Amino acid sequence: MSALVTLSTSSTFPESTAAAFEMAARLGYDGVEVMVLSDPVSQDPVALQRLVDHYGIPITSIHAPCLLVSQAVWGTEPWGKLRKAQVAAELLGASTVVVHPPFRWQRDYVRDFISGIDAMANETDVKFAVENMFPWRAASREFAAYAPGWDVRDEDYRHTTLDLSHTSVSGSDALEMADDLGDRLVHIHLADGSGSSRDEHLVPGQGSQPCGALLQRVMERGFDGHVVVEISTRKAADRDSRERDLRDALRFARDHMIVEPVDIYGGGN
């Protein structure tokens, strides 16, 4: 099985979930990652299945509603959110649920998170891929907003997601992080960043992250998970501009996921 290049529905915000499916199918993406947000369609497996059937493009992953802006989506109980994400993934044939580490103030969730995620993984074929995050910064101060921590290398998670916009914010070496995660890295959020304290989600190649080198490295070692384009197009002037960014990101991914064959004859004839 080869790695797929899929589109996060967050990449087309503020357009609808349905619009993301239409663009992903027409532009040639291999699938869709549904970011569960306030759009009712993103929360409804029946409505999502209709989009799959209509556009002929699969849902390959579900991003659980664990952002600050989605704290009330699917209720406020974090384990309930993950259960709903798991059920949606199973119903829709998605292989992965993306989840963030808990916020530090979610104390009960923090206490049981590592063991709870592992227990859920034992009950399903769906992978719960915990995503690397970053410290929050304000002026010259840094806040530890996530617990057990933002760096997924520090815990023994079974499956992980590497987000290249997040490595930019945290100042992490993305290549080193990928190497450290090894086979636990099953999911990549492809984006870029300039090193700002803001989570920019730039088109890959427009920032300072080693996006191309990372794709080449993981492909060379047999990565067969999902490369998910998760960029921000919210400032796009119009649909044409948005689609240009989505095309550029897709082209970047495919160009850098080609593994050159090894010449066992050393170039001779």
Summary of the structure (lengths in Angstrom):
residues: 269
radius of gyration: 18.1
end to end distance: 31.4
largest distance: 65.4
contacts: 875
relative contact order: 0.14
helix: 42%
strand: 18%
